[in-house]
Amino acid sequence: MSKHRQLPLPLSPTVVPAYSNYFHGANSLAVKMAQQLSATTDTSQLYLWGSSQSGKTHLLLAAYNEFVALGLRSFYVSLKDQSLSSDLLESLDGYALLAIDDVDAIAGNKDWEQALFNLINFSREQSGKILFGASAAPASAEWQLADLQSRLGWGPVIKMDVLSDSDVRQAFLLAVDSKGLQMPDETTDYLLKRHSRDLTSLLETVALLDRESLAAGRARITIPFLKSCLSKSGG
């Protein structure tokens, strides 16, 4: 296998996904298992699946960032990126962690499936860790390579749940409070009725409000001030 340059990561310049800023809700087991990838040799592969609002990508990037912080080579890629070639998977050697998101996006593509099959085998031989993110369980995707389905289930397979409305609100208000901002109930209601439930997106909004409130010299976030902030960001 040859070396491959690191791909750009879907990171906000103000919000870096981490375990500390992921609100667990009903997904505590997924967080615990992801954290074990760097803490133990017992778990070498983990498959997380669920809807786009369940926080899978946040956890994959949190794992990626943790390995980097430990000085270990880590690689993140989303297989939804149609500009990529299956040759990419043949070049991923020497990484302590491979965070492969949207893995079921390549189901039905023989070249990609074979490359992924080979990568899983190679990674296990090299004692590397793989963290998969997907929208469906391994058995639910339409794989052409039957053995690949079994390989994807070599480690724990965990379904991730979407945060409940109360969990989303609590996660948002905890982030707001951590910045020392004051968010009246009516402002919170206004935002959450119009905003994505995605946790990273909510954290980006809190970071935006923090910047704008500092610039304006105020801590109280009213609806008019919120609208002004969102209009500046195109939201």
HELIX and SHEET records of a PDB file:
HELIX    1   1 TYR A   19  ASN A   21  5                                   3    
HELIX    2   2 SER A   28  ALA A   39  1                                  12    
HELIX    3   3 LYS A   56  ALA A   69  1                                  14    
HELIX    4   4 SER A   86  SER A   91  5                                   6    
HELIX    5   5 VAL A  103  ILE A  106  5                                   4    
HELIX    6   6 LYS A  110  GLU A  125  1                                  16    
HELIX    7   7 ALA A  146  LEU A  152  1                                   7    
HELIX    8   8 ASP A  165  SER A  178  1                                  14    
HELIX    9   9 ASP A  185  ARG A  194  1                                  10    
HELIX   10  10 LEU A  199  ALA A  216  1                                  18    
HELIX   11  11 ILE A  223  SER A  233  1                                  11    
SHEET    1   A 5 SER A  74  SER A  78  0                                        
SHEET    2   A 5 LEU A  97  ASP A 101  1                                        
SHEET    3   A 5 LYS A 129  ALA A 134  1                                        
SHEET    4   A 5 GLN A  45  TRP A  49  1                                        
SHEET    5   A 5 VAL A 157  LYS A 159  1                                        
END                                                                             
